C-alpha cells in the first residue's frame, strides 16, 4: 500500500482522535497556514495568533509521538496560500496514493474539499472529527418537518446521554433552572480573576505583519492569555470548576465594567478548536458537582450543561440543516451599514463602548454582551446582517461560522424569521440597566425615550416594533409590546419615531 496524506484543519486539534492512536509510517499529516483563510473575512489579531500558535503546538506534539507531519508556515516559500494548491503539490512531491480529511465544520470548506477530491486522480475519503455529541444532521432528523425548538432537543440529549438524569426523569425534577439563574451581580460574592496563560507570540505577530495580513483589534504579544494546548484547556476547565462554577448560573447574564468575564469559563476557543471535547467538559463539571454538592447548586450545573449539550449542539445542527440558504436570510430587509465605532469602540453609549472595546481588546465577550448589547443595537438600528455576521465572525476568538452565523443571523438578528428564536431578542435600556453597571456612568439617560440625551435604545426599541408591525404583530410572544403601542397616543409615537430617525441619521456620532 502506498502513502496516505491526511489533512488537519486549524479547528481540528483533537489529539484523542482515532487517527492518532498508532503511528503509521505510510501516513503523512499536513497542516497549513494559508492566506485563503485570512482573507475570506478580516479577523481579530488575537484570533489569528491563537489559531496559528495552537496549530503549531499540535503539529509539534504529533511529531513528538512519531507521526510524520508536514507543516506549512504562512511564510513558507513552498506555500501556495490555498488549501487546494498545497494539497496538489504535496501529493505530487510525496507520491501520495490516497487523500483523507476530517469533515470540516464550515460549509464553504466542506464544499471546497469535495471539489478538490473530485479533481484528484487518487482515492479520497473523509472521517468524522469525533468531537461533537451529535452527527451533522441529527438535529434535522430529530425535528423532521416540525419547527426547530432547542428545549425539546436539549431534553432529548439529556435522556440519550444520561446527563443530569434519574432514569427517565431530570435530576431535581426540572429540566430548566432559568428562573434561579441570570441575576444582576449584587457584589455579595468576591469576583475571582480569570485564569490567563502567558505566551510570547511576538515572532508570530512579526510574521503576519511581514506577510501583510489584514487584521484589527489589540494584542499583548509578549503576554498572550489564551490556552494553546490540550493541557492548558484542561487546566482552564479545572479552574472553572473549582473557582467559578459555584456561581456561574446565578450571574451568567450579568455584566460589569471592571470585570469582563465574571464567572464564565472562557473555554470556547479551546473547545471550538477541538483541543478539548464537550463530553470531557461536561464530565468534569458533573464530577466536580458530585463531590461538592454542599457548595454548588444544581441550577449552576444545569445552566452550564444547557449551553454545551443543548445550545452548542443545536446551533451546529441548525447550521447543517439550513446552509447555504441561511447565510442569505434577511427577514427585515435590513440594509444599514455598521457604524464606524464598531471598529474603535468610541461611542458615547457606555454599554456599547465597554462591550465593543472589550471585544477589540480581548477578542472575547460573553453571550449577553454579544446578544443583548451589541446584537440588540444592531437589530434595533436595522444594520445589514451580512455586515453584522462578518464583524462577529472576525472579532471573536471562538467564532467559527457554524456557531457564529446561527447565533448572529439567527438568534441575535432574527434575520432567519424565527428558525432559531421564537421572537426577536431586543430590549430597551431598562434591561441593560437591570443586568449591568453600564448605565449609571453613561452620557445618555437610560430612563428617557425622547429629548436631550435620551438613551438611543429606548426610541429605537419602540421604532423597531412600530416599523415592523406587519411582520411581528401576530407573534404571540411579543403581543404585549403591540398592546402598549396601541395605547400610546399619536403624538408620543411620532416623537419616538422622530427621535429614532435623528439617531439613525447620525449613527456615527452616537
C-alpha positions in Angstrom: 0.0 0.0 0.0 1.3 3.5 -0.9 1.4 6.7 1.1 -1.7 8.4 2.5 -2.0 12.2 3.0 -4.3 13.3 5.9 -5.4 17.0 6.2 -5.9 18.6 9.6 -7.6 22.0 9.6 -6.9 24.7 12.2 -10.1 23.9 14.2 -9.5 20.2 14.3 -6.9 19.9 17.0 -8.3 16.8 18.6 -5.3 14.8 19.9 -7.6 12.0 21.1 -8.9 11.3 17.6 -8.6 7.6 16.5 -6.3 8.8 13.6 -3.5 9.3 16.1 -3.9 6.1 18.2 -1.0 4.5 16.3 2.0 5.7 14.3 1.9 4.6 10.6 4.9 5.2 8.5 2.7 5.2 5.4 0.6 8.2 6.7 1.7 11.8 6.3 -0.3 14.6 8.1 -0.5 18.1 6.6 -1.4 21.3 8.4 -1.2 24.7 6.8 -1.4 28.4 7.5 -2.8 29.9 4.3 -3.8 33.4 3.2 -7.0 31.8 1.9 -8.2 31.6 5.5 -7.1 35.1 6.4 -8.9 36.8 3.6 -12.5 35.5 3.5 -13.1 37.8 6.4 -10.9 40.2 8.4 -10.0 38.6 11.7 -9.1 39.9 15.1 -5.3 39.7 15.5 -5.7 37.5 18.6 -7.8 35.1 16.7 -5.1 34.6 14.0 -2.3 34.3 16.5 -4.2 31.9 18.7 -5.1 29.5 15.9 -1.6 29.6 14.4 0.1 29.1 17.8 -2.3 26.2 18.7 -1.8 24.6 15.3 2.0 24.7 15.6 1.9 23.2 19.1 -0.5 20.5 17.9 1.9 19.6 15.0 4.8 19.6 17.4 3.0 17.1 19.7 2.1 14.8 16.8 5.8 14.8 15.7 7.0 14.1 19.2 4.7 11.0 19.2 6.3 9.8 16.0 3.8 10.9 13.4 5.1 12.4 10.1 3.8 15.9 9.8 4.2 18.5 7.0 3.6 21.9 8.5 3.4 24.9 6.2 4.0 28.2 7.9 2.3 31.2 6.3 5.7 32.5 5.1 7.0 29.1 3.8 8.4 29.7 0.3 6.6 26.5 -0.9 3.2 27.6 0.5 0.8 28.2 -2.4 -1.5 30.0 0.1 -4.5 27.9 -0.8 -5.6 24.5 0.6 -6.1 23.1 -2.9 -2.7 24.3 -4.2 -0.8 22.9 -1.2 -2.6 19.5 -1.3 -1.9 19.1 -5.0 1.8 20.0 -4.7 2.3 17.6 -1.7 0.5 14.7 -3.5 2.9 15.1 -6.4 6.1 15.6 -4.5 5.4 12.9 -1.9 3.9 10.4 -4.4 0.7 10.2 -2.4 -1.8 7.5 -3.4 -4.7 8.3 -1.1 -6.0 11.5 0.4 -8.1 11.7 3.6 -9.6 14.6 5.6 -11.6 15.3 8.7 -15.1 16.6 8.0 -14.9 20.4 8.2 -17.4 22.3 10.3 -17.8 25.2 7.8 -20.0 24.8 4.8 -17.6 26.6 2.4 -14.6 24.3 3.4 -16.8 21.3 3.1 -17.7 22.3 -0.4 -14.1 23.1 -1.3 -12.8 19.8 -0.1 -15.5 17.9 -2.0 -14.4 19.8 -5.2 -10.8 19.1 -4.5 -11.4 15.4 -4.1 -13.5 15.3 -7.3 -10.4 16.7 -9.2 -7.9 14.3 -7.7 -6.9 11.2 -9.5 -6.3 9.2 -6.3 -8.6 7.6 -3.7 -10.1 10.0 -1.3 -12.3 9.7 1.9 -13.5 11.8 4.8 -13.8 11.0 8.5 -15.8 12.4 11.4 -13.8 14.7 13.8 -15.1 12.6 16.8 -15.7 15.8 18.7 -19.5 16.6 19.0 -22.2 14.7 20.8 -24.3 14.7 17.5 -23.8 14.0 13.9 -24.1 16.9 11.4 -27.7 16.0 10.5 -29.0 14.7 13.9 -31.0 17.9 14.7 -32.6 17.9 11.2 -33.5 14.2 11.6 -34.8 14.8 15.1 -37.3 17.6 14.1 -38.2 16.4 10.6 -40.8 18.9 9.2 -41.6 20.4 12.6 -40.3 23.7 13.9 -36.9 23.6 15.5 -37.2 24.1 19.3 -34.0 23.9 21.3 -35.6 23.0 24.6 -37.1 19.8 23.0 -33.8 18.8 21.5 -31.9 19.6 24.8 -34.2 17.3 26.8 -33.7 14.5 24.3 -29.9 14.9 24.6 -30.1 14.7 28.3 -32.1 11.5 28.1 -29.9 10.0 25.3 -26.6 10.7 27.1 -28.0 10.3 30.6 -26.7 13.7 31.8 -28.3 15.1 35.0 -30.9 12.4 34.9 -32.5 10.0 37.4 -33.6 7.2 35.0 -36.1 8.9 32.6 -36.6 11.9 34.8 -34.4 15.0 35.1 -32.4 15.5 38.3 -34.3 17.8 40.6 -37.5 17.0 38.7 -37.0 20.0 36.5 -35.4 20.4 33.1 -34.6 24.0 33.3 -33.5 26.2 36.2 -33.5 29.5 34.4 -35.6 31.3 37.0 -32.9 30.7 39.6 -30.2 32.0 37.3 -29.5 35.1 35.3 -29.4 37.7 38.1 -27.6 41.0 38.2 -24.3 40.9 40.1 -25.0 42.2 43.6 -21.5 42.5 45.0 -22.2 39.9 47.6 -19.6 37.4 46.3 -15.9 38.2 45.5 -15.1 38.1 41.9 -12.3 35.7 41.0 -9.8 36.7 38.3 -10.0 34.8 35.1 -7.2 32.3 34.5 -4.8 33.5 31.9 -1.7 32.0 30.3 1.4 33.8 29.4 2.6 33.0 25.9 5.1 35.0 23.9 3.7 35.2 20.3 5.8 38.1 19.1 7.5 36.1 16.5 4.2 35.0 15.0 3.0 38.6 15.1 6.1 39.7 13.3 5.4 37.0 10.6 1.8 38.0 9.9 2.9 41.7 9.7 5.6 40.8 7.2 3.0 38.9 5.2 0.8 42.0 5.3 -2.2 40.1 6.8 -5.1 42.4 7.4 -6.5 42.3 10.9 -8.0 44.5 13.6 -8.0 44.6 17.4 -5.3 44.8 20.1 -2.9 42.2 21.5 -0.2 42.0 24.1 2.1 39.7 22.1 4.5 39.1 25.0 1.8 38.0 27.4 -0.8 36.2 25.2 -3.5 34.9 27.6 -5.3 32.1 25.7 -4.9 28.4 26.0 -2.8 27.0 23.2 -2.7 23.3 24.0 -4.9 20.5 25.3 -3.0 20.6 28.6 -3.9 24.2 29.1 -7.5 23.6 28.1 -7.8 21.0 30.8 -6.2 23.4 33.3 -8.8 26.1 32.2 -11.8 23.9 32.8 -10.4 22.6 36.1 -10.0 26.2 37.2 -13.6 26.9 36.2 -15.0 24.0 38.2 -13.0 24.9 41.3 -13.5 28.7 41.4 -16.3 29.8 39.0 -18.9 27.0 38.6 -20.4 27.5 42.1 -21.9 30.9 41.0 -21.9 30.5 37.2 -25.6 30.2 36.6 -26.7 32.8 39.1 -24.6 35.5 37.3 -24.3 34.2 33.8 -26.2 37.1 32.3 -24.6 39.8 34.5 -22.3 42.5 33.0 -19.7 44.6 34.7 -17.4 47.4 33.5 -14.4 46.3 35.6 -14.6 42.5 35.3 -15.3 41.3 31.8 -16.0 37.6 32.4 -17.4 37.3 35.9 -18.0 33.5 36.4 -17.7 32.4 32.8 -15.3 29.6 31.8 -13.8 31.3 28.6 -13.3 27.7 27.3 -14.9 28.4 24.0 -11.7 28.9 21.9 -10.2 25.7 23.3 -13.5 23.8 22.7 -14.2 25.2 19.2 -10.6 24.4 18.0 -11.3 20.9 19.5 -8.4 20.9 21.9 -11.0 19.7 24.5 -14.2 17.9 23.7 -17.7 18.8 25.1 -18.2 15.4 26.7 -14.9 16.0 28.6 -16.0 19.4 29.8 -19.4 18.2 31.0 -17.8 15.1 32.5 -15.5 17.4 34.6 -18.4 19.7 35.6 -20.6 16.7 36.7 -17.7 15.1 38.6 -17.0 18.3 40.4 -20.6 18.7 41.2 -20.9 15.2 42.6 -18.1 15.8 45.0 -19.1 19.3 46.0 -22.9 19.4 46.3 -22.7 21.2 49.6 -21.4 24.3 47.8 -22.7 24.0 44.2 -26.5 24.0 43.4 -28.0 22.0 40.6 -29.0 25.3 38.9 -25.4 26.3 38.3 -24.6 22.9 36.7 -27.8 22.7 34.6 -27.2 26.2 33.3 -23.7 25.4 32.1 -24.7 22.0 30.7 -27.5 23.5 28.7 -25.1 25.8 26.9 -22.9 22.9 25.8 -25.1 19.8 25.5 -28.1 21.8 24.3 -27.4 25.1 22.7 -24.0 24.4 21.1 -25.1 21.1 19.5 -28.4 22.6 18.5 -26.8 25.5 16.7 -24.5 23.2 14.8 -27.4 21.1 13.7 -29.4 24.1 12.5 -26.3 25.2 10.5 -26.1 21.9 8.6 -29.8 21.8 8.2 -30.2 25.3 6.7 -26.9 26.2 4.9 -26.2 27.6 2.4 -29.5 29.5 2.3 -29.2 30.5 5.9 -26.3 32.9 5.1 -28.6 34.9 2.8 -31.6 35.4 5.0 -32.7 38.9 5.8 -36.2 38.8 7.3 -36.5 42.5 7.9 -34.6 43.5 4.8 -32.1 45.5 6.9 -29.5 47.4 4.9 -27.8 49.7 7.4 -24.0 50.0 7.4 -22.0 49.2 10.6 -21.2 52.5 12.4 -17.5 53.4 12.4 -17.3 52.9 16.2 -17.8 49.1 15.8 -14.1 49.2 14.9 -13.0 51.6 17.6 -15.4 51.3 20.5 -15.6 55.1 20.5 -19.3 55.8 21.2 -21.0 57.9 23.9 -23.2 54.8 24.7 -21.3 53.4 27.6 -22.7 49.8 27.3 -21.6 49.6 23.6 -18.3 51.4 24.3 -17.4 48.9 27.0 -18.6 45.8 25.2 -17.1 46.6 21.8 -14.0 48.0 23.5 -13.7 44.7 25.5 -14.1 42.7 22.3 -11.4 44.7 20.5 -9.0 44.4 23.4 -9.7 40.7 24.3 -11.3 39.1 21.2 -13.9 37.9 23.7 -17.2 38.9 25.3 -19.8 36.7 27.0 -23.1 35.8 25.4 -25.2 38.6 26.9 -22.7 41.3 25.9 -22.8 39.8 22.3 -26.6 39.3 22.2 -28.3 42.0 24.3 -25.9 44.9 24.0 -24.1 44.7 20.6 -26.6 42.5 18.7 -29.5 44.2 20.3 -28.4 47.6 19.0 -27.6 46.2 15.5 -31.1 44.8 15.2 -32.8 47.9 16.5 -30.8 50.1 14.2 -31.5 47.9 11.1 -27.9 47.0 10.3 -27.3 44.7 7.4 -26.9 41.1 8.8 -24.2 40.4 6.2 -22.1 43.1 7.8 -23.0 42.1 11.3 -22.1 38.5 10.5 -18.7 39.4 9.2 -17.9 41.6 12.2 -18.9 38.8 14.7 -17.1 36.1 12.7 -13.9 38.3 12.6 -13.8 39.7 16.1 -14.3 36.8 18.4 -11.6 34.2 19.1 -14.1 31.4 19.3 -16.0 32.4 16.1 -16.2 29.7 13.5 -19.1 30.0 11.1 -21.2 27.1 12.2 -21.6 28.6 15.7 -21.2 32.3 14.8 -23.8 32.7 12.0 -26.5 30.7 13.8 -26.1 32.9 16.9 -25.7 36.1 15.0 -28.0 36.0 11.9 -30.5 33.7 13.7 -30.6 34.3 17.4 -29.3 37.9 17.5 -30.6 39.5 14.3 -33.8 37.4 13.7 -32.8 37.5 10.1 -33.9 33.9 9.7 -37.5 34.9 10.6 -37.8 32.6 13.6 -36.0 29.4 12.7 -33.8 29.6 15.9 -35.6 32.0 18.1 -39.4 32.4 18.5 -39.1 36.2 18.9 -36.6 38.9 18.3 -34.2 39.4 21.2 -34.4 43.1 21.6 -34.7 45.3 24.7 -34.8 48.9 25.7 -32.3 50.4 28.1 -34.2 49.1 31.1 -32.8 45.5 30.6 -29.2 46.7 30.2 -29.5 48.8 33.3 -31.0 45.9 35.2 -28.2 43.5 34.2 -25.2 45.8 34.3 -23.5 48.8 35.8 -23.1 50.5 32.4 -25.9 52.9 32.5 -25.0 54.9 35.7 -21.9 56.5 34.1 -23.4 56.9 30.6 -23.7 60.1 28.6 -27.3 59.2 27.8 -30.2 58.9 30.3 -31.5 55.3 30.3 -34.8 56.5 31.7 -35.6 58.8 28.8 -37.3 57.8 25.5 -37.0 61.2 23.8 -35.4 64.6 24.3 -31.9 65.7 25.2 -29.6 62.8 26.0 -32.4 60.2 25.8 -30.9 56.7 25.5 -30.9 55.6 21.9 -32.0 52.1 22.8 -35.4 53.4 24.0 -36.6 55.2 20.9 -35.0 52.6 18.6 -36.8 49.9 20.6 -40.3 51.2 20.0 -39.5 52.4 16.5 -38.4 48.8 15.7 -41.8 47.4 16.7 -43.7 50.2 15.0 -42.0 49.8 11.6 -42.1 46.0 11.7 -45.7 45.6 12.8 -46.7 43.8 9.6 -44.1 41.1 10.3 -44.3 40.9 14.1 -47.7 41.9 15.3 -49.1 38.3 15.0 -46.3 36.9 17.1 -47.9 35.9 20.4 -44.7 36.1 22.3 -44.5 39.9 21.8 -48.2 40.7 21.8 -47.7 42.8 24.9 -45.4 45.2 23.0 -48.1 45.9 20.4 -50.8 46.3 23.1 -48.6 49.0 24.7 -48.0 50.6 21.3 -51.8 50.7 20.6 -52.3 52.6 23.9 -49.7 55.3 23.0 -51.2 58.4 21.6 -50.2 59.5 18.1 -48.1 62.4 19.3 -46.0 60.1 21.6 -45.4 57.7 18.7 -44.4 60.5 16.4 -41.9 61.8 18.9 -40.4 58.4 19.4 -40.1 57.8 15.7 -38.6 61.3 15.2 -36.0 60.7 17.9 -35.1 57.3 16.4 -34.8 58.9 13.0 -32.4 61.6 14.3 -30.2 58.9 16.0 -30.1 56.7 12.9 -29.3 59.6 10.6 -26.3 60.5 12.9 -25.4 56.9 13.9 -21.7 57.5 13.7 -21.9 60.4 16.2 -23.8 58.5 18.8 
